[in-house]
Amino acid sequence: MSSKGQNDKWEFYQDDDPRKRKWRWRRTAPNGRIVGASTQGYSDLSDCLSNAERNGFNATE
């Protein structure tokens, strides 16, 4: 899942390890550099989205 806002790309993904499968987010600037990322994994996507919103993600854009 990904979204764009303020020219940055937001990605929401799950860990590759099937034992963990935690949700995480990453924010990438137009120049390709990662400018933000979740510091922990979340069991629920809604918790991950809430954390991303506290860090600038706007789901309505």
N, C-alpha and C positions, 0 to 999 in steps of 0.2 A: 504494500500500500504506500502510496506517495502523494504528496500534495505540494503545490507551489504557493508561496506567499511572500510578498516584498522581494521578489526575484530570487529568494532562497528556495531550495528544494528540501522538503521534509520527507523523511523515509521512516516508516514504521515496519518493523520486521521481528521475527522470532529467531532465537538462538538456533544454531544448527544442531546442537547436541540434543538428541531426542529425550534424554533424561531431564533436561532443564526446560526447554521450550518457553523461556521467558520472553516477554515483549520488550522491545527497546526502540528508541528513536534516535535519529541522526539528522542534523541540519547542515546542508552543504551550500556554500556561497556560489554565485555564478562562475567564479574562477576555479571551482572544483575542490576548494579547501573545505574541510569539515570545520565548522565554526561552533558547533554545539552537539552534545550527545547526552543521552541518559547516563546517569552514574550508577544505575542499578537496573535489574530486570524486573518486570511486573508480570504477575500471574494472569491478570486480566488486561485486555486491550484498553478498556475504559480508564483504568488507573494510569496506563502509559500515556494516553491522550491527555488526561488531566495534568500530568506532570509536564508534558510538552506545552500545554497552554500556559502554565505558569512560567514557561521559558520563552514565550513569544509566539507560539503556534496559534493561528486563527483558523478554526475549522470552517468558517463561513466564506473564506476567500477561495 
